[in-house]
Amino acid sequence: MTKSVERNLVIGLDVGTSKVVATVGEITDDNKLSIVGVGRQVSHGMDKGGVNDLNLVSESIRRAIDEAELMADCRISSVYLGISGKHIQCQNETGVVAINNTEVTDEDIDNVIHIARSVPISAERKMLHALPQEYSIDMQEGIKNPLGMSGVRMEAKAHIITCSNDMAKNIEKCVERCGLQVDQLIFNALASCYSVLTEDEKELGVAVLDIGGGTMDITIYINGALRHSAVIPVAGNQVTGDIAKIFRTPISHAEAIKVQHACASSQMASNEEQIEVPSVGGRPSRIMSRHTLSEVVEPRFRELFELALEEIRRSGFEDQIAAGLVVTGGSAKMTGALEVAEDIFQMPVRIGSPLGITGLTDYVSDPSFATAVGLLQYGRTMQSINATKSKADEGNWWSRITKWFQGEF
């Protein structure tokens, strides 16, 4: 994974419907994440998390990567790649194994998770994640780390996330066309959770709503583990489309109006504040009030939040979300979004921005960078886990050699 001999770097690539973001993070000696490079470009060729045009997507990625390389002064060769879309599916599964030598080892844990993730899936689907939720040993339930515990039978519950194999191949092709390798595909919503949630929220019970350009991703954590995830194929672009159609302005201008002036709550928008709206076909621009714009935006935002609320209720975990809702993604920045969300969900709501980072924080301390920074956090965690396993394997190998020389092999 290291992109330079002297520096321990991890790279995240978020290829969204509205933007492509490449982030470069340096893992410091104390295992902290320092942002050293960011590249952001308008996304072309993507729709609702899926690739529509390989060439356009590849060009957007190349530009974002070049920008990040220039800022970080490094050469990028591989990335942790985010993926989303309505093809993402989740399910909770269980695995059971007999414990060897009456004490749980790393091998036992790996085996029970492997069994949990061995649920039959069609050839058209690809396994993204098998995330442990909790373990049970004999009669004891709710164990978070069973390593070293004694018992005869161990059961594991895991959250399984799969995606369309073809969708995954298409987005990987775009990256490979840029001369890059994909270290791992990560579900965008999972990555966002790595950057915006605290451990206390995960333990208490929290839902995350990541509103992108083409999709809304929902995740629910209860007792420190991911219990439910889903993708809703409508999001911020619906708001942009409404502005464009109702006010008869080009999509690019509608997006700019949404970002600069839109308000999700009409009560918070002023009638006195005027906005210039460009027209199409060479017609002169028109003037309207910000309050009029909010009357178009608010109903769509309420609809988006209501769709998310329906999904949370469908999951069966609504009553266990004691820490409330975290709203992130580019559309979360809109004025009034927090107030409308609190009104719809009837629970505490906060806007989620990346946490626990140093370096170029001014560039990424924004909800729209939640996924891109989360990919770095995920990559750092994976590197740490792999390094720990490598040391353990070396120790086991040396122990076996020592015993062999002692005649105990």
C-alpha positions as CSV (number, residue, x, y, z in Angstrom):
1,M,0.0,0.0,0.0
2,T,2.8,2.4,0.7
3,K,3.1,4.9,-2.2
4,S,6.5,6.1,-1.3
5,V,9.5,4.5,0.3
6,E,9.8,7.2,3.0
7,R,6.1,7.9,3.6
8,N,3.3,5.6,4.8
9,L,0.5,6.8,2.6
10,V,-3.1,5.7,2.1
11,I,-5.3,6.9,-0.8
12,G,-9.1,7.1,-1.0
13,L,-11.1,7.6,-4.1
14,D,-14.7,8.6,-4.0
15,V,-16.3,8.4,-7.4
16,G,-19.8,10.0,-7.0
17,T,-22.6,11.1,-9.2
18,S,-21.8,14.8,-8.8
19,K,-18.0,14.8,-7.9
20,V,-14.9,12.7,-7.9
21,V,-12.6,13.2,-4.8
22,A,-9.2,11.7,-4.3
23,T,-7.7,12.1,-0.8
24,V,-4.1,11.3,0.3
25,G,-3.5,10.6,4.0
26,E,-0.2,10.0,5.7
27,I,-0.2,7.6,8.7
28,T,2.0,9.2,11.4
29,D,4.2,7.3,13.8
30,D,1.4,7.5,16.5
31,N,-1.1,5.9,14.0
32,K,-2.9,9.2,13.4
33,L,-4.2,10.3,10.0
34,S,-2.9,13.5,8.4
35,I,-4.4,14.8,5.2
36,V,-1.6,15.7,2.8
37,G,-3.4,15.9,-0.5
38,V,-6.9,16.5,-2.0
39,G,-8.1,16.4,-5.5
40,R,-11.7,17.3,-6.4
41,Q,-13.3,17.4,-9.9
42,V,-16.8,17.5,-11.3
43,S,-18.0,14.0,-12.1
44,H,-19.0,13.1,-15.6
45,G,-20.4,9.8,-16.8
46,M,-21.9,8.6,-13.5
47,D,-25.6,8.2,-12.6
48,K,-27.0,7.0,-9.2
49,G,-23.7,5.3,-8.4
50,G,-23.4,3.5,-11.7
51,V,-21.0,4.1,-14.6
52,N,-22.7,5.4,-17.8
53,D,-19.5,6.3,-19.8
54,L,-16.2,4.7,-19.0
55,N,-14.1,7.3,-20.8
56,L,-15.8,10.3,-19.1
57,V,-15.5,8.7,-15.6
58,S,-11.8,7.8,-16.2
59,E,-11.0,11.3,-17.3
60,S,-12.7,12.7,-14.1
61,I,-10.7,10.3,-12.0
62,R,-7.4,11.1,-13.8
63,R,-7.9,14.8,-13.1
64,A,-8.7,14.3,-9.4
65,I,-5.7,12.0,-9.0
66,D,-3.4,14.4,-10.7
67,E,-4.5,17.2,-8.5
68,A,-4.1,15.1,-5.3
69,E,-0.6,14.0,-6.5
70,L,0.5,17.5,-7.1
71,M,-0.7,18.7,-3.6
72,A,0.7,15.7,-1.7
73,D,4.0,15.6,-3.8
74,C,3.6,11.8,-4.3
75,R,3.0,9.2,-7.0
76,I,-0.3,7.3,-6.5
77,S,-0.4,3.7,-7.7
78,S,-3.3,2.2,-5.8
79,V,-6.5,3.4,-4.0
80,Y,-9.2,2.3,-1.6
81,L,-12.3,2.8,-3.9
82,G,-15.8,3.6,-2.7
83,I,-18.9,2.2,-4.3
84,S,-22.6,2.8,-3.9
85,G,-25.8,2.4,-5.9
86,K,-29.2,0.7,-5.6
87,H,-27.5,-2.6,-6.5
88,I,-26.0,-2.7,-2.9
89,Q,-27.8,-5.3,-0.7
90,C,-27.3,-6.2,3.0
91,Q,-28.3,-9.2,5.2
92,N,-27.5,-10.5,8.6
93,E,-26.1,-14.1,8.8
94,T,-24.9,-16.5,11.5
95,G,-22.0,-18.9,11.6
96,V,-21.2,-21.7,14.1
97,V,-17.9,-23.6,14.8
98,A,-16.5,-26.0,17.3
99,I,-13.7,-24.4,19.3
100,N,-10.3,-26.1,18.9
101,N,-8.2,-26.8,22.1
102,T,-11.1,-25.4,24.3
103,E,-9.7,-21.8,23.8
104,V,-10.7,-19.4,21.1
105,T,-7.9,-18.5,18.7
106,D,-7.6,-16.1,15.7
107,E,-8.1,-19.1,13.5
108,D,-11.4,-20.0,15.2
109,I,-12.6,-16.4,14.7
110,D,-11.6,-16.4,11.1
111,N,-13.4,-19.7,10.6
112,V,-16.7,-18.7,12.2
113,I,-16.8,-15.4,10.1
114,H,-16.0,-17.4,7.0
115,I,-18.9,-19.7,7.7
116,A,-21.2,-16.7,8.3
117,R,-20.2,-15.2,5.0
118,S,-20.6,-18.5,3.1
119,V,-24.2,-17.8,2.5
120,P,-25.1,-18.6,-1.1
121,I,-25.1,-15.6,-3.4
122,S,-25.8,-15.5,-7.1
123,A,-22.9,-15.4,-9.6
124,E,-24.0,-11.9,-10.5
125,R,-23.1,-10.6,-7.1
126,K,-19.9,-9.8,-5.3
127,M,-19.2,-9.9,-1.6
128,L,-18.0,-6.5,-0.3
129,H,-18.0,-6.9,3.5
130,A,-18.6,-9.5,6.2
131,L,-18.7,-7.4,9.4
132,P,-18.8,-9.2,12.8
133,Q,-21.6,-8.0,15.1
134,E,-21.2,-10.2,18.2
135,Y,-20.2,-13.6,19.3
136,S,-21.7,-16.3,21.6
137,I,-19.7,-19.0,23.3
138,D,-21.8,-21.8,24.7
139,M,-24.4,-20.1,26.9
140,Q,-22.7,-16.7,27.0
141,E,-24.0,-14.1,24.5
142,G,-23.1,-10.6,23.4
143,I,-19.3,-11.1,23.4
144,K,-17.4,-8.5,21.4
145,N,-13.9,-10.1,21.4
146,P,-13.9,-13.8,22.1
147,L,-10.1,-14.3,21.6
148,G,-8.6,-16.4,24.4
149,M,-12.0,-17.3,26.0
150,S,-12.7,-20.9,26.9
151,G,-15.6,-22.9,25.5
152,V,-16.8,-25.7,23.2
153,R,-19.0,-24.0,20.6
154,M,-18.8,-20.5,19.2
155,E,-21.4,-18.6,17.2
156,A,-20.9,-15.4,15.3
157,K,-23.4,-12.9,13.8
158,A,-22.2,-10.9,10.9
159,H,-23.6,-8.1,8.6
160,I,-23.1,-9.1,5.0
161,I,-22.9,-6.4,2.2
162,T,-22.9,-7.4,-1.5
163,C,-23.0,-5.6,-4.7
164,S,-23.5,-6.2,-8.4
165,N,-20.4,-7.9,-9.9
166,D,-20.8,-6.0,-13.2
167,M,-21.2,-2.6,-11.4
168,A,-18.1,-3.3,-9.4
169,K,-16.1,-4.3,-12.6
170,N,-17.2,-1.2,-14.4
171,I,-16.0,1.2,-11.8
172,E,-12.8,-0.8,-11.3
173,K,-12.2,-0.6,-15.1
174,C,-12.3,3.2,-14.9
175,V,-9.7,3.2,-12.2
176,E,-7.5,0.7,-14.0
177,R,-7.6,2.9,-17.2
178,C,-5.9,5.5,-15.1
179,G,-3.0,3.1,-14.4
180,L,-4.1,2.5,-10.8
181,Q,-4.8,-0.6,-8.8
182,V,-7.8,-1.1,-6.5
183,D,-6.7,-2.2,-3.0
184,Q,-10.2,-2.8,-1.9
185,L,-13.8,-1.8,-2.8
186,I,-15.6,-0.3,0.2
187,F,-19.3,0.5,0.5
188,N,-19.5,4.3,0.6
189,A,-21.9,4.4,3.6
190,L,-19.5,2.3,5.7
191,A,-16.6,4.6,4.8
192,S,-18.7,7.6,5.9
193,C,-19.3,6.0,9.3
194,Y,-15.6,5.7,9.8
195,S,-15.2,9.4,9.5
196,V,-18.2,11.0,11.1
197,L,-19.2,8.7,14.0
198,T,-17.9,8.5,17.5
199,E,-17.6,5.2,19.4
200,D,-20.1,6.4,22.0
201,E,-22.7,7.0,19.2
202,K,-22.1,3.5,17.8
203,E,-22.6,1.9,21.2
204,L,-25.7,3.9,22.1
205,G,-27.4,3.4,18.7
206,V,-27.2,5.8,15.8
207,A,-28.3,6.1,12.2
208,V,-26.3,7.8,9.5
209,L,-27.9,9.3,6.4
210,D,-25.4,10.2,3.7
211,I,-27.1,12.3,1.0
212,G,-25.0,12.3,-2.2
213,G,-25.9,13.5,-5.7
214,G,-27.5,10.3,-7.0
215,T,-28.1,8.1,-3.9
216,M,-28.9,8.3,-0.2
217,D,-27.0,5.7,1.9
218,I,-28.4,4.6,5.3
219,T,-26.5,2.8,8.0
220,I,-27.6,1.9,11.5
221,Y,-25.2,1.0,14.4
222,I,-26.5,-0.7,17.6
223,N,-24.2,-1.8,20.5
224,G,-21.1,-0.9,18.5
225,A,-21.9,-3.0,15.4
226,L,-23.4,-2.3,12.0
227,R,-26.9,-3.8,12.0
228,H,-28.5,-2.4,8.8
229,S,-27.5,-0.7,5.6
230,A,-29.4,0.3,2.5
231,V,-29.2,2.6,-0.6
232,I,-32.1,4.8,-1.8
233,P,-31.6,5.8,-5.5
234,V,-32.8,9.4,-5.1
235,A,-30.9,12.3,-3.6
236,G,-29.6,15.8,-4.1
237,N,-29.8,15.7,-7.9
238,Q,-33.6,15.5,-7.5
239,V,-33.5,19.0,-5.9
240,T,-31.3,20.3,-8.7
241,G,-33.7,18.9,-11.3
242,D,-36.7,20.5,-9.6
243,I,-35.0,23.9,-9.7
244,A,-34.1,23.5,-13.3
245,K,-37.6,22.5,-14.5
246,I,-39.6,24.9,-12.4
247,F,-37.5,28.0,-13.0
248,R,-36.5,27.0,-16.6
249,T,-32.8,27.3,-16.0
250,P,-29.9,25.0,-17.2
251,I,-28.9,22.2,-14.9
252,S,-25.4,23.7,-14.3
253,H,-27.0,27.0,-13.2
254,A,-29.6,25.1,-11.1
255,E,-26.8,23.3,-9.3
256,A,-25.1,26.6,-8.6
257,I,-28.3,28.2,-7.3
258,K,-28.9,25.2,-5.0
259,V,-25.4,25.3,-3.5
260,Q,-25.3,29.1,-3.1
261,H,-28.8,30.1,-2.2
262,A,-31.2,27.2,-1.5
263,C,-32.8,26.7,1.9
264,A,-34.5,23.5,2.9
265,S,-36.9,25.4,5.2
266,S,-39.1,28.1,3.8
267,Q,-39.5,29.6,7.3
268,M,-35.8,30.4,7.3
269,A,-35.7,32.0,3.9
270,S,-36.1,35.8,3.4
271,N,-38.5,37.4,0.9
272,E,-36.2,40.4,0.7
273,E,-33.2,38.4,-0.5
274,Q,-33.2,38.4,-4.3
275,I,-31.6,35.8,-6.6
276,E,-30.7,36.1,-10.3
277,V,-31.9,33.1,-12.3
278,P,-30.3,32.6,-15.8
279,S,-32.7,31.5,-18.5
280,V,-32.2,29.2,-21.5
281,G,-32.1,30.0,-25.3
282,G,-30.6,33.4,-24.9
283,R,-33.6,34.8,-22.9
284,P,-32.8,37.4,-20.3
285,S,-32.2,36.4,-16.6
286,R,-35.0,36.7,-14.1
287,I,-35.1,37.8,-10.5
288,M,-36.8,35.9,-7.7
289,S,-36.8,35.8,-3.9
290,R,-34.9,33.2,-1.9
291,H,-38.2,32.4,-0.2
292,T,-39.7,31.4,-3.5
293,L,-36.7,29.1,-4.1
294,S,-37.1,27.5,-0.7
295,E,-40.8,26.7,-1.4
296,V,-39.6,24.5,-4.3
297,V,-36.7,22.9,-2.4
298,E,-38.5,22.2,0.9
299,P,-41.1,19.7,-0.3
300,R,-38.4,17.6,-2.1
301,F,-36.2,17.6,1.0
302,R,-39.1,16.5,3.1
303,E,-39.8,13.7,0.6
304,L,-36.1,12.5,0.8
305,F,-36.1,12.5,4.6
306,E,-39.5,10.6,4.6
307,L,-38.0,8.0,2.3
308,A,-35.1,7.6,4.7
309,L,-37.4,7.4,7.7
310,E,-39.4,4.6,6.0
311,E,-36.2,2.6,5.5
312,I,-35.2,3.0,9.1
313,R,-38.7,1.9,10.3
314,R,-38.5,-1.1,7.8
315,S,-35.2,-2.1,9.5
316,G,-36.9,-2.6,12.8
317,F,-34.3,-0.6,14.7
318,E,-36.0,2.7,15.0
319,D,-36.6,2.5,18.7
320,Q,-33.0,1.6,19.4
321,I,-31.4,4.7,17.9
322,A,-30.9,6.5,21.2
323,A,-28.0,8.8,19.8
324,G,-30.2,10.0,17.0
325,L,-29.4,10.7,13.4
326,V,-26.2,12.0,11.7
327,V,-26.8,13.6,8.3
328,T,-23.8,13.9,6.1
329,G,-22.9,14.3,2.4
330,G,-23.0,17.4,0.2
331,S,-26.7,18.1,0.6
332,A,-26.4,18.1,4.4
333,K,-24.8,21.5,4.2
334,M,-27.9,23.2,3.0
335,T,-29.4,25.8,5.3
336,G,-32.5,24.5,7.1
337,A,-31.6,20.8,6.4
338,L,-31.0,20.1,10.1
339,E,-34.3,21.7,11.2
340,V,-36.3,19.8,8.6
341,A,-34.6,16.6,9.5
342,E,-35.5,17.1,13.2
343,D,-39.1,17.8,12.3
344,I,-39.4,14.6,10.2
345,F,-37.4,12.1,12.3
346,Q,-38.4,13.4,15.7
347,M,-35.0,12.6,17.2
348,P,-31.7,14.4,17.8
349,V,-30.0,15.3,14.5
350,R,-26.5,16.6,13.8
351,I,-24.6,17.3,10.7
352,G,-21.6,15.0,10.3
353,S,-18.2,16.2,9.2
354,P,-14.9,14.2,9.2
355,L,-13.5,13.7,12.7
356,G,-10.1,12.7,14.1
357,I,-7.9,14.1,11.3
358,T,-5.0,16.5,11.1
359,G,-3.1,18.1,8.3
360,L,-5.0,19.9,5.6
361,T,-8.3,19.9,7.6
362,D,-9.5,23.2,6.0
363,Y,-9.9,21.3,2.7
364,V,-11.9,18.4,4.0
365,S,-13.7,19.5,7.2
366,D,-17.0,19.4,5.3
367,P,-19.9,16.9,5.1
368,S,-19.2,16.5,1.3
369,F,-15.8,14.9,2.1
370,A,-17.2,12.4,4.7
371,T,-16.9,9.4,2.3
372,A,-13.5,10.4,0.9
373,V,-11.9,10.8,4.3
374,G,-13.7,7.7,5.6
375,L,-12.0,5.7,2.9
376,L,-8.6,6.8,4.4
377,Q,-9.8,5.9,7.9
378,Y,-10.8,2.5,6.6
379,G,-7.5,2.0,4.8
380,R,-5.5,3.0,7.9
381,T,-7.5,0.5,10.0
382,M,-6.9,-2.3,7.5
383,Q,-3.2,-1.6,7.3
384,S,-3.0,-1.7,11.1
385,I,-4.9,-5.0,11.3
386,N,-2.7,-6.5,8.5
387,A,0.4,-5.4,10.3
388,T,-0.7,-6.9,13.6
389,K,-1.6,-10.2,11.8
390,S,1.8,-10.3,10.1
391,K,3.6,-9.9,13.4
392,A,1.5,-12.6,15.0
393,D,2.2,-15.0,12.0
394,E,5.9,-14.3,12.4
395,G,5.7,-15.0,16.1
396,N,3.8,-18.3,15.5
397,W,6.4,-19.3,12.8
398,W,9.3,-18.6,15.1
399,S,7.6,-20.5,17.9
400,R,7.1,-23.5,15.7
401,I,10.8,-23.4,14.6
402,T,11.9,-23.1,18.3
403,K,9.8,-26.1,19.3
404,W,11.1,-28.1,16.4
405,F,14.7,-27.5,17.5
406,Q,13.6,-28.4,21.1
407,G,12.1,-31.6,19.8
408,E,8.5,-30.5,20.6
409,F,7.3,-29.8,17.1
